[in-house]
Amino acid sequence: MKAWRWCLLVAAFAGAGPGLAQQKPEDAIRYRQSALFLLGQHFGPLAAMVQGKMPYDRDVATRNAALAETMSKLPWDRFGPGTDKGDTKAKPGIWTNQADFKAKADRMQAEVARLAQVSKTGDFDALRVQVGETGKACKACHDEYRNK
Ligand code: ASC
């Protein structure tokens, strides 16, 4: 292989950064907190709309719900070994009841995906119901697995 091609190959892999396996625990914690923070930031306007605290706008609802759906997929592979200690409110149950934690995470993702679908229809009553269901799924996991 020509030397310049070899350089490109090495640069490509180096640029990709460390794989998930080598991610520093504090970076994994910051990653999942960032995703969940943004999830809350995009769920907030939907909650405000159905509570009459913000004018209802289908396009605003759709955009926020789509971003919430993307965010909802991100945190889960960042609860790996060693990420239970540090600057985190994550409770130990996440690692001792992994099946239940996954079930709650899956439920939340399903509710947010449904929220994204419902937001597009322009059906305000359906949106109100689905915001409620989604909020319950957020809360179920926080009650069990997040320290105050
Ligand atoms: C939010 C947010 C949560 C959920 C939860 C719903 O907007 O940041 O964590 O809703 O409070 O019960």
Boltz pocket constraint, residues with backbone or C-beta under 6 A from the ligand:
constraints:
  - pocket:
      binder: B
      contacts: [[A, 36], [A, 40], [A, 41], [A, 43], [A, 44], [A, 47], [A, 134], [A, 135], [A, 136], [A, 138], [A, 139], [A, 142]]
      max_distance: 6.0
